[in-house]
Amino acid sequence: VQLQASGGGLVQAGGSLTLSCAASGRTFSSRGMGWFRQTPGKEREFVAALSWSGGDTYYGDSVKGRFTISRDNAKRTVTLQMNSLKVEDTAVYYCAADSRTFYSGFQYSYKILSEYEYWGQGTLVTVSS
């Protein structure tokens, strides 16, 4: 699975941005997907994830209620809709695909970096005050 993240940019606080992750590979639709973010000097932080079926979604506490993750398996894309953006949301955002397919245990491991084998290159989101 190869992943290509896009959609980052500069936005004012309170604004919105939509990130997309385009995937190649026939197993995309069978893998849980996640978004993480990272700022210089800090560890990569969990943002959001959803199960391979798209039926279960998970969010980090700092983005809950503001961000929405979704997937379109026919188009092999995962989208992160970000609303009410804050300066502290500034980071490089990475999409990632679960190392396992049809994994029922994803509900317990979606926050763990090592659960993901495939990573996109990252897209920079900058939120100005």
C-alpha contacts under 8 A as a table, 3 or more apart, distances in Angstrom:
res1	aa1	res2	aa2	distance
1	V	23	A	6.56
1	V	24	S	5.54
1	V	25	G	4.88
1	V	26	R	7.81
1	V	27	T	7.18
1	V	28	F	6.78
1	V	97	A	7.76
1	V	118	Y	6.50
2	Q	23	A	5.56
2	Q	24	S	5.22
2	Q	25	G	6.88
2	Q	118	Y	6.83
2	Q	119	W	7.48
2	Q	120	G	7.16
3	L	21	C	6.34
3	L	22	A	5.67
3	L	23	A	4.61
3	L	24	S	6.66
3	L	95	C	7.26
3	L	96	A	7.37
3	L	118	Y	7.22
3	L	119	W	6.19
3	L	120	G	4.53
3	L	121	Q	7.55
4	Q	21	C	5.39
4	Q	22	A	5.12
4	Q	23	A	6.48
4	Q	95	C	7.97
4	Q	120	G	5.10
4	Q	121	Q	6.46
4	Q	122	G	7.91
5	A	19	L	7.12
5	A	20	S	5.65
5	A	21	C	4.31
5	A	22	A	6.44
5	A	94	Y	6.87
5	A	95	C	6.49
5	A	120	G	5.76
5	A	121	Q	6.51
5	A	122	G	5.91
5	A	123	T	6.04
6	S	19	L	5.79
6	S	20	S	5.32
6	S	21	C	6.37
6	S	122	G	7.73
6	S	123	T	5.78
7	G	17	L	7.37
7	G	18	T	5.99
7	G	19	L	4.51
7	G	20	S	6.05
7	G	123	T	6.98
8	G	17	L	7.38
8	G	18	T	7.61
8	G	19	L	6.29
8	G	123	T	5.19
8	G	124	L	5.06
8	G	125	V	4.79
8	G	126	T	7.81
9	G	124	L	6.19
9	G	125	V	5.03
9	G	126	T	6.07
10	L	125	V	6.19
10	L	126	T	4.75
10	L	127	V	5.91
10	L	128	S	7.28
11	V	15	G	6.19
11	V	16	S	7.26
11	V	17	L	7.47
11	V	125	V	7.85
11	V	126	T	6.32
11	V	127	V	5.01
11	V	128	S	6.25
12	Q	15	G	5.55
12	Q	85	L	7.63
12	Q	127	V	5.33
12	Q	128	S	4.76
12	Q	129	S	6.06
13	A	84	S	6.98
13	A	85	L	5.27
13	A	86	K	5.03
13	A	87	V	6.10
13	A	127	V	5.66
13	A	128	S	5.68
13	A	129	S	5.39
14	G	83	N	7.12
14	G	84	S	4.22
14	G	85	L	4.86
14	G	86	K	6.36
15	G	83	N	6.17
15	G	84	S	5.45
15	G	85	L	5.52
16	S	81	Q	7.55
16	S	82	M	5.42
16	S	83	N	4.38
16	S	84	S	6.17
16	S	85	L	6.17
17	L	81	Q	6.29
17	L	82	M	5.21
17	L	83	N	6.69
18	T	79	T	6.90
18	T	80	L	5.70
18	T	81	Q	4.54
18	T	82	M	5.89
19	L	79	T	5.63
19	L	80	L	5.01
19	L	81	Q	6.42
19	L	82	M	7.82
20	S	77	T	6.72
20	S	78	V	5.79
20	S	79	T	4.54
20	S	80	L	6.41
21	C	77	T	5.39
21	C	78	V	5.04
21	C	79	T	6.28
21	C	95	C	6.33
21	C	120	G	7.69
22	A	76	R	6.06
22	A	77	T	4.62
22	A	78	V	6.74
23	A	28	F	6.76
23	A	76	R	5.37
23	A	77	T	6.04
24	S	28	F	7.19
24	S	76	R	7.07
25	G	28	F	6.01
26	R	29	S	7.31
27	T	30	S	5.39
27	T	31	R	6.77
27	T	101	T	7.41
28	F	31	R	5.51
28	F	73	N	7.32
28	F	76	R	6.58
28	F	97	A	7.73
29	S	52	W	6.01
29	S	53	S	7.35
29	S	73	N	5.27
29	S	76	R	7.11
30	S	52	W	5.06
30	S	53	S	7.27
30	S	101	T	5.08
30	S	102	F	5.21
31	R	51	S	7.04
31	R	52	W	4.55
31	R	97	A	6.23
31	R	98	D	5.43
31	R	99	S	7.54
31	R	100	R	6.49
31	R	101	T	4.86
31	R	102	F	6.09
31	R	103	Y	7.39
32	G	49	A	7.26
32	G	50	L	5.78
32	G	51	S	4.33
32	G	52	W	4.19
32	G	53	S	7.79
32	G	97	A	6.03
32	G	98	D	5.13
32	G	101	T	7.54
32	G	102	F	7.78
32	G	103	Y	7.63
32	G	106	F	6.94
33	M	49	A	5.51
33	M	50	L	5.57
33	M	51	S	6.56
33	M	52	W	6.98
33	M	78	V	7.57
33	M	95	C	7.26
33	M	96	A	5.70
33	M	97	A	4.63
33	M	98	D	5.99
34	G	46	F	7.85
34	G	47	V	7.52
34	G	48	A	5.63
34	G	49	A	3.97
34	G	50	L	6.47
34	G	95	C	5.65
34	G	96	A	5.14
34	G	97	A	6.44
34	G	98	D	7.86
34	G	110	Y	7.27
35	W	46	F	6.57
35	W	47	V	5.42
35	W	48	A	5.22
35	W	49	A	6.16
35	W	80	L	7.79
35	W	93	Y	6.79
35	W	94	Y	5.55
35	W	95	C	4.45
35	W	96	A	6.21
36	F	44	R	6.32
36	F	45	E	5.34
36	F	46	F	4.53
36	F	47	V	4.96
36	F	48	A	7.01
36	F	93	Y	5.71
36	F	94	Y	5.16
36	F	95	C	6.38
36	F	96	A	7.75
37	R	44	R	5.53
37	R	45	E	5.22
37	R	46	F	6.63
37	R	47	V	6.69
37	R	91	A	5.81
37	R	92	V	5.39
37	R	93	Y	4.26
37	R	94	Y	5.88
38	Q	42	K	6.46
38	Q	43	E	6.30
38	Q	44	R	4.57
38	Q	45	E	6.06
38	Q	91	A	5.33
38	Q	92	V	5.32
38	Q	93	Y	6.60
39	T	42	K	5.61
39	T	43	E	7.57
39	T	44	R	7.58
39	T	90	T	7.53
39	T	91	A	4.98
39	T	92	V	6.46
46	F	59	Y	7.87
46	F	60	G	6.15
46	F	111	K	5.73
46	F	112	I	7.98
47	V	59	Y	5.82
47	V	60	G	4.97
47	V	63	V	6.87
48	A	57	T	7.38
48	A	58	Y	5.45
48	A	59	Y	4.32
48	A	60	G	6.06
48	A	68	T	7.87
48	A	69	I	6.54
49	A	57	T	5.73
49	A	58	Y	5.11
49	A	59	Y	6.57
49	A	69	I	6.84
49	A	110	Y	6.48
50	L	53	S	7.92
50	L	54	G	5.60
50	L	55	G	7.31
50	L	56	D	5.47
50	L	57	T	4.27
50	L	58	Y	6.12
50	L	69	I	7.03
50	L	70	S	7.28
51	S	54	G	4.99
51	S	55	G	6.33
51	S	56	D	5.36
51	S	57	T	6.60
51	S	106	F	6.88
51	S	107	Q	7.60
52	W	55	G	7.83
52	W	101	T	7.79
52	W	102	F	6.46
52	W	103	Y	7.90
53	S	56	D	7.56
54	G	57	T	7.03
54	G	70	S	6.89
54	G	71	R	6.44
57	T	69	I	7.15
58	Y	110	Y	7.93
59	Y	63	V	6.58
59	Y	64	K	5.57
59	Y	67	F	7.95
60	G	63	V	5.63
60	G	64	K	6.07
61	D	64	K	5.32
63	V	66	R	5.43
63	V	67	F	5.66
64	K	67	F	6.23
65	G	68	T	7.80
66	R	82	M	6.18
66	R	83	N	5.15
66	R	84	S	6.11
66	R	85	L	7.70
67	F	80	L	6.71
67	F	81	Q	5.47
67	F	82	M	4.49
67	F	83	N	5.99
68	T	79	T	7.97
68	T	80	L	5.65
68	T	81	Q	5.03
68	T	82	M	6.63
69	I	78	V	7.21
69	I	79	T	5.66
69	I	80	L	4.59
69	I	81	Q	6.37
70	S	78	V	5.74
70	S	79	T	5.29
70	S	80	L	6.66
71	R	76	R	7.53
71	R	77	T	5.70
71	R	78	V	4.25
71	R	79	T	6.06
72	D	75	K	5.43
72	D	76	R	5.78
72	D	77	T	5.35
72	D	78	V	6.41
73	N	76	R	4.61
73	N	77	T	6.48
82	M	85	L	6.60
85	L	89	D	6.47
85	L	127	V	6.88
86	K	89	D	5.35
86	K	90	T	7.61
86	K	127	V	6.31
86	K	128	S	7.99
86	K	129	S	7.94
87	V	90	T	5.78
87	V	126	T	7.56
87	V	127	V	4.83
87	V	128	S	5.82
87	V	129	S	6.23
88	E	127	V	7.57
89	D	125	V	7.57
89	D	126	T	7.54
89	D	127	V	6.71
90	T	124	L	7.75
90	T	125	V	5.37
90	T	126	T	4.62
90	T	127	V	5.40
91	A	124	L	5.97
91	A	125	V	5.50
91	A	126	T	6.63
92	V	122	G	5.80
92	V	123	T	5.34
92	V	124	L	4.25
92	V	125	V	6.00
93	Y	122	G	5.18
93	Y	123	T	5.22
93	Y	124	L	6.16
93	Y	125	V	7.05
94	Y	119	W	6.82
94	Y	120	G	5.76
94	Y	121	Q	6.60
94	Y	122	G	4.40
94	Y	123	T	6.62
95	C	119	W	5.92
95	C	120	G	5.39
95	C	122	G	7.16
96	A	116	Y	6.02
96	A	117	E	7.32
96	A	118	Y	5.43
96	A	119	W	4.41
96	A	120	G	6.24
97	A	116	Y	5.38
97	A	117	E	6.29
97	A	118	Y	5.10
97	A	119	W	6.60
98	D	101	T	7.14
98	D	115	E	5.85
98	D	116	Y	4.26
98	D	117	E	5.94
98	D	118	Y	7.02
99	S	115	E	6.02
99	S	116	Y	5.01
99	S	117	E	4.58
99	S	118	Y	7.04
100	R	103	Y	5.83
103	Y	106	F	5.70
104	S	107	Q	6.96
105	G	108	Y	5.60
105	G	109	S	6.68
106	F	109	S	5.01
106	F	110	Y	5.44
107	Q	110	Y	6.03
108	Y	111	K	7.91
109	S	112	I	5.46
109	S	115	E	6.48
110	Y	113	L	7.96
110	Y	115	E	6.90
111	K	115	E	7.97
112	I	115	E	5.50
112	I	116	Y	7.68
113	L	116	Y	5.86
114	S	117	E	7.00
116	Y	119	W	7.45
